[in-house]
């Protein structure tokens, strides 16, 4: 099985790629229509939440650069 990849796009969505399912808070599965790649809204402006519809363009800034989290607290 291929690893699922979550890509943090600069100034935009979270792209999810691979073999995955998306469920709501009650555990209901979203019908993805066979897609293996979707974009998730993180700006809050999409009319199609939780999926991105491009509404962030010009309204959301975040320069996505990877970094290391500090060690977990014990």
DSSP file (Angstrom, degrees, kcal/mol; ACC not computed):
  #  RESIDUE AA STRUCTURE BP1 BP2  ACC     N-H-->O    O-->H-N    N-H-->O    O-->H-N    TCO  KAPPA ALPHA  PHI   PSI    X-CA   Y-CA   Z-CA
    1    1 A X              0   0    0      0, 0.0     2,-0.2     0, 0.0     0, 0.0   0.000 360.0 360.0 360.0 137.7    0.0    0.0    0.0
    2    2 A X        -     0   0    0      1,-0.1    17,-0.4     0, 0.0     2,-0.2  -0.488 360.0-105.5 -78.7 148.9    1.3    3.5   -0.8
    3    3 A X        -     0   0    0     -2,-0.2     2,-0.3    15,-0.1    -1,-0.1  -0.481  32.4-118.4 -71.0 139.2    1.8    6.0    1.9
    4    4 A X        -     0   0    0     -2,-0.2     2,-0.4    14,-0.1    14,-0.2  -0.632  29.8-151.7 -76.9 136.8   -0.8    8.8    2.1
    5    5 A X  E     -A   17   0A   0     12,-3.2    12,-2.8    -2,-0.3     2,-0.5  -0.939  10.9-162.6-117.0 133.7    0.8   12.2    1.5
    6    6 A X  E     -A   16   0A   0     -2,-0.4     2,-0.5    10,-0.2    10,-0.2  -0.969  12.6-164.4-112.9 117.4   -0.4   15.5    3.0
    7    7 A X  E     -A   15   0A   0      8,-3.4     8,-3.0    -2,-0.5     2,-0.9  -0.903  11.4-148.1-109.0 124.4    1.0   18.5    1.2
    8    8 A X  E     -A   14   0A   0     -2,-0.5     2,-0.3     6,-0.2     6,-0.2  -0.810  20.0-151.1 -91.5 106.5    0.8   21.9    2.7
    9    9 A X    >   -     0   0    0      4,-2.2     3,-1.5    -2,-0.9     2,-0.1  -0.591  19.8-111.7 -79.9 135.7    0.5   24.4   -0.2
   10   10 A X  T 3  S-     0   0    0     -2,-0.3    53,-0.2     1,-0.3     3,-0.2  -0.455  99.9  -0.7 -62.9 135.3    1.9   27.9    0.3
   11   11 A X  T 3  S+     0   0    0     51,-2.6    -1,-0.3     1,-0.2     2,-0.2   0.796 132.0  48.1  54.7  33.4   -1.0   30.4    0.4
   12   12 A X  S <  S-     0   0    0     -3,-1.5    -1,-0.2    50,-0.3    49,-0.0  -0.751  86.5 -24.5-164.8-148.2   -3.5   27.6   -0.2
   13   13 A X        -     0   0    0     -2,-0.2    -4,-2.2    -3,-0.2     2,-0.6  -0.008  49.5-106.5 -80.4 176.6   -5.0   24.3    0.6
   14   14 A X  E     -AB   8  40A   0     26,-2.4    26,-3.7    -6,-0.2     2,-0.5  -0.956  35.4-149.6-101.3 121.4   -3.9   21.0    2.1
   15   15 A X  E     -AB   7  39A   0     -8,-3.0    -8,-3.4    -2,-0.6     2,-0.5  -0.832   7.8-161.4 -96.7 127.5   -3.6   18.5   -0.7
   16   16 A X  E     +AB   6  38A   0     22,-3.1    22,-2.1    -2,-0.5     2,-0.4  -0.935  13.9 178.1-110.6 127.8   -4.2   14.9    0.3
   17   17 A X  E     +AB   5  37A   0    -12,-2.8   -12,-3.2    -2,-0.5     2,-0.3  -0.990  37.0  29.2-134.8 136.0   -2.9   12.2   -2.0
   18   18 A X  S    S-     0   0    0     18,-2.7     2,-0.7    -2,-0.4   -14,-0.1  -0.915 102.9 -18.6 126.1-149.7   -2.9    8.4   -1.9
   19   19 A X  S    S+     0   0    0    -17,-0.4     2,-0.3    -2,-0.3   -15,-0.1  -0.886  85.1 126.1-101.1 109.7   -5.2    5.8   -0.4
   20   20 A X        -     0   0    0     -2,-0.7     2,-0.3    -4,-0.1    -2,-0.1  -0.946  44.6-141.8-153.5 166.8   -7.4    7.6    2.2
   21   21 A X        -     0   0    0     -2,-0.3     2,-0.5    10,-0.0    10,-0.1  -0.969  13.5-144.7-133.0 154.6  -10.9    8.2    3.4
   22   22 A X        -     0   0    0      8,-0.4     8,-3.0    -2,-0.3     2,-0.3  -0.979  19.4-174.9-120.7 129.4  -12.3   11.4    4.9
   23   23 A X  B     -D   29   0B   0     -2,-0.5     6,-0.2     6,-0.2     2,-0.1  -0.894  19.8-125.4-123.7 153.0  -14.9   11.2    7.7
   24   24 A X    >   -     0   0    0      4,-2.5     3,-2.1    -2,-0.3    -1,-0.0  -0.257  46.1 -84.8 -85.2-178.5  -17.0   13.9    9.4
   25   25 A X  T 3  S+     0   0    0      1,-0.3    -1,-0.1     2,-0.1    -2,-0.0   0.746 130.6  52.6 -61.8 -24.4  -17.2   14.3   13.2
   26   26 A X  T 3  S-     0   0    0      2,-0.1    -1,-0.3     0, 0.0    -3,-0.0   0.435 122.1-105.0 -91.0   0.1  -19.9   11.6   13.5
   27   27 A X    <   +     0   0    0     -3,-2.1     2,-0.3     1,-0.3    -2,-0.1   0.502  69.9 148.2  90.8   4.3  -17.8    9.1   11.5
   28   28 A X        -     0   0    0      1,-0.1    -4,-2.5    -5,-0.0     2,-0.4  -0.571  46.3-125.2 -74.7 134.2  -19.8    9.4    8.2
   29   29 A X  B     -D   23   0B   0     -2,-0.3     2,-0.3    -6,-0.2    -6,-0.2  -0.642  14.3-129.2 -85.5 132.0  -17.6    8.9    5.2
   30   30 A X        -     0   0    0     -8,-3.0     2,-0.8    -2,-0.4    -8,-0.4  -0.609  24.4-121.1 -73.2 136.1  -17.5   11.5    2.4
   31   31 A X        -     0   0    0     -2,-0.3    -1,-0.1     1,-0.1   -10,-0.0  -0.724  30.7-177.9 -79.7 112.8  -18.1   10.1   -1.0
   32   32 A X    >   -     0   0    0     -2,-0.8     3,-1.7     3,-0.1    -1,-0.1   0.397  35.5-126.7 -97.1   2.4  -14.9   11.0   -3.0
   33   33 A X  T 3  S-     0   0    0      1,-0.3    -2,-0.1     2,-0.0     0, 0.0   0.829  70.6 -54.0  59.4  34.2  -16.0    9.5   -6.3
   34   34 A X  T 3  S+     0   0    0      1,-0.2    -1,-0.3     2,-0.0     2,-0.1   0.516  94.4 153.7  80.8   4.1  -12.9    7.4   -6.6
   35   35 A X    <   -     0   0    0     -3,-1.7    -1,-0.2     1,-0.1     3,-0.1  -0.382  31.4-172.5 -68.3 143.8  -10.5   10.3   -6.2
   36   36 A X  S    S+     0   0    0      1,-0.2   -18,-2.7   -17,-0.1     2,-0.3   0.192  76.6  50.0-114.5  10.1   -7.0    9.6   -4.9
   37   37 A X  E     +B   17   0A   0    -20,-0.2     2,-0.3     2,-0.0   -20,-0.2  -0.938  62.3 158.9-149.8 124.2   -6.2   13.4   -4.6
   38   38 A X  E     -B   16   0A   0    -22,-2.1   -22,-3.1    -2,-0.3     2,-0.5  -0.955  31.7-130.5-138.5 159.5   -8.3   16.1   -3.0
   39   39 A X  E     -B   15   0A   0     -2,-0.3    13,-2.5   -24,-0.2     2,-0.4  -0.958  18.9-150.3-113.9 131.0   -7.6   19.6   -1.7
   40   40 A X  E     -BC  14  51A   0    -26,-3.7   -26,-2.4    -2,-0.5    11,-0.3  -0.845  19.8-118.2-103.6 133.0   -8.8   20.5    1.8
   41   41 A X        +     0   0    0      9,-2.4     9,-0.1    -2,-0.4   -28,-0.1  -0.423  35.6 166.5 -67.0 137.2   -9.7   24.1    2.6
   42   42 A X        +     0   0    0     -2,-0.1    -1,-0.1     9,-0.0   -29,-0.1   0.333  69.3  65.7-129.2   2.6   -7.7   25.7    5.4
   43   43 A X  S    S-     0   0    0     17,-0.1    -2,-0.1   -32,-0.0    18,-0.0   0.683  95.5-130.3 -94.3 -20.4   -8.6   29.4    4.9
   44   44 A X  S    S+     0   0    0      6,-0.1     5,-0.1     1,-0.0    -3,-0.0   0.463  82.0 101.4  87.1   1.7  -12.3   28.9    5.8
   45   45 A X        +     0   0    0      3,-0.0     7,-0.0     2,-0.0     4,-0.0   0.588  46.8 115.1 -95.7 -11.7  -13.6   30.7    2.7
   46   46 A X    >   -     0   0    0      1,-0.1     3,-0.5     2,-0.1     6,-0.1  -0.287  54.6-153.4 -63.4 141.0  -14.6   27.7    0.6
   47   47 A X  T 3  S+     0   0    0      1,-0.2    -1,-0.1     3,-0.0     5,-0.1   0.430  97.1  55.3 -86.2  -1.8  -18.3   27.3   -0.2
   48   48 A X  T >  S-     0   0    0      3,-0.5     3,-2.1     2,-0.0    -1,-0.2  -0.130  96.2-156.0-123.0  33.3  -17.5   23.5   -0.5
   49   49 A X  T <  S+     0   0    0     -3,-0.5     3,-0.1     1,-0.4    -9,-0.1  -0.224  72.8  28.8 -55.2 141.7  -16.0   22.9    2.9
   50   50 A X  T 3  S+     0   0    0     -9,-0.1    -9,-2.4   -11,-0.0    -1,-0.4  -0.987 119.2  67.9 -85.8   4.5  -14.1   20.8    3.8
   51   51 A X  B <  S-C   40   0A   0     -3,-2.1    -3,-0.5   -11,-0.3   -11,-0.3  -0.578  86.3-112.1 -89.7 148.7  -12.9   20.8    0.2
   52   52 A X        +     0   0    0    -13,-2.5   -13,-0.2    -2,-0.2    -1,-0.1  -0.539  28.2 178.3 -77.2 137.3  -11.1   23.7   -1.4
   53   53 A X        -     0   0    0     -2,-0.2    -1,-0.1   -13,-0.0   -13,-0.0   0.227  58.0 -99.9-119.5  10.8  -12.8   25.7   -4.1
   54   54 A X  S >  S+     0   0    0      1,-0.0     3,-1.6     2,-0.0    -2,-0.1   0.470  83.6 130.3  88.0   2.0  -10.0   28.3   -4.7
   55   55 A X  T 3   +     0   0    0      1,-0.3     4,-0.0     3,-0.1    -3,-0.0   0.694  60.1  72.9 -62.2 -18.6  -11.7   31.0   -2.7
   56   56 A X  T >>  +     0   0    0      2,-0.1     3,-3.3     3,-0.1     4,-0.9   0.717  64.9 121.0 -69.1 -21.2   -8.4   31.6   -0.8
   57   57 A X  T <4 S-     0   0    0     -3,-1.6     4,-0.1     1,-0.3   -45,-0.1  -0.218  92.4  -3.7 -54.3 118.1   -6.7   33.2   -3.8
   58   58 A X  T 34 S+     0   0    0      2,-0.3    -1,-0.3   -47,-0.2    -2,-0.1   0.422 128.2  73.4  80.5  -0.5   -5.7   36.7   -2.7
   59   59 A X  T <4 S+     0   0    0     -3,-3.3     2,-0.4     1,-0.2    -2,-0.2   0.342  88.1  53.7-124.7   4.5   -7.3   36.2    0.7
   60   60 A X     <  -     0   0    0     -4,-0.9     2,-0.5   -49,-0.2    -2,-0.3  -0.974  56.3-172.2-148.4 125.4   -4.9   33.8    2.6
   61   61 A X        +     0   0    0     -2,-0.4     2,-0.2    -3,-0.1   -51,-0.0  -0.975  21.7 140.9-125.6 126.2   -1.2   34.0    3.2
   62   62 A X        -     0   0    0     -2,-0.5   -51,-2.6     2,-0.0     2,-1.4  -0.761  38.2-145.5-159.7 112.5    0.9   31.3    4.7
   63   63 A X        -     0   0    0     -2,-0.2     2,-0.6   -53,-0.2   -53,-0.1  -0.663  25.8-146.6 -81.4  94.9    4.4   30.6    3.4
   64   64 A X        +     0   0    0     -2,-1.4     2,-0.4   -56,-0.0   -54,-0.2  -0.506  32.2 157.7 -72.4 112.1    4.5   26.8    4.0
   65   65 A X        -     0   0    0     -2,-0.6    -2,-0.0   -55,-0.0     0, 0.0  -0.998  40.6-115.1-135.6 132.0    7.9   25.6    4.9
   66   66 A X        +     0   0    0     -2,-0.4     2,-0.3   -58,-0.1     0, 0.0  -0.280  39.3 168.0 -65.3 148.1    8.7   22.4    6.7
   67   67 A X        -     0   0    0      0, 0.0     2,-0.4     0, 0.0    -1,-0.0  -0.958  36.6 -98.9-151.7 165.8   10.2   22.5   10.2
   68   68 A X        -     0   0    0     -2,-0.3     2,-0.1     1,-0.0     3,-0.1  -0.765  31.5-133.8 -92.9 131.8   10.8   20.1   13.1
   69   69 A X        -     0   0    0     -2,-0.4     3,-0.1     1,-0.1    -1,-0.0  -0.474  32.4-100.8 -73.5 153.4    8.4   20.1   16.0
   70   70 A X        -     0   0    0      1,-0.1    -1,-0.1    -2,-0.1     3,-0.1  -0.318  56.0 -75.6 -67.2 162.0    9.9   20.0   19.5
   71   71 A X        -     0   0    0      1,-0.1    -1,-0.1    -3,-0.1     3,-0.1  -0.206  58.5 -93.6 -56.8 149.2   10.1   16.7   21.2
   72   72 A X        -     0   0    0     -3,-0.1     2,-0.2     1,-0.1    -1,-0.1  -0.362  41.8-112.0 -62.2 142.1    6.8   15.4   22.6
   73   73 A X              0   0    0      1,-0.1    -1,-0.1    -3,-0.1    -3,-0.0  -0.573 360.0 360.0 -75.8 141.0    6.2   16.2   26.3
   74   74 A X              0   0    0     -2,-0.2    -1,-0.1    -3,-0.1    -2,-0.1   0.423 360.0 360.0 -98.4 360.0    6.3   13.2   28.5
